[in-house]
């Protein structure tokens, strides 16, 4: 589950016009994890120094304690998204739905990211979007 969440978040980042440098730490990666020259993968568990230099941090493990540790290790200038506890995050990702030249951002206001995902999928089905 966590690998899929991380994969989705990385896919969104590499869709940007200017792809940021991406550093991902995980004991395992799903088979469809995106590949890009700006993605560095470390196949191991999180270590305290992994946040050095990061501006945006996604804590996407299956363990709330590790996600909290990551959030606690972050500096005040680093923005953290703890997927296990959105209310403890500095930001959450919006669900995105593309309609022609427009992109709609949909958020559930820190409450339930799964509801956002489901709502976006429903919109795409209802309006036959990609």
PEJO-V712029 format. One record per backbone hydrogen bond with DSSP energy under -0.5 kcal/mol. CO is the residue of the C=O (numbers start at 1). NH is the residue of the N-H. Records with the same first field share a line. If there is no record, write none. Layout:
CO = NH + NH
This chain:
1 = 5
2 = 6
3 = 7
4 = 8
5 = 9
6 = 10
7 = 11
8 = 12
9 = 13
10 = 14
11 = 15
12 = 15
13 = 16
17 = 19
22 = 40
24 = 42
26 = 44
30 = 33
36 = 39
38 = 22 + 40
39 = 41
40 = 24
41 = 43
42 = 26 + 44
47 = 50
48 = 51
49 = 52
51 = 54
55 = 79
57 = 59 + 81
58 = 60
59 = 83
62 = 64
63 = 67
64 = 68
65 = 69
66 = 70
67 = 71
68 = 72
69 = 73
70 = 74
71 = 74
75 = 78
79 = 57
80 = 82 + 90 + 91
81 = 59 + 83
82 = 85
85 = 88
86 = 89
95 = 106
97 = 104
99 = 102
102 = 99
104 = 97 + 106
106 = 95
108 = 111
112 = 115 + 116
113 = 117
114 = 118
115 = 119
116 = 120
117 = 121
118 = 122
119 = 123
120 = 124
121 = 125
122 = 126
123 = 127
124 = 129
125 = 128
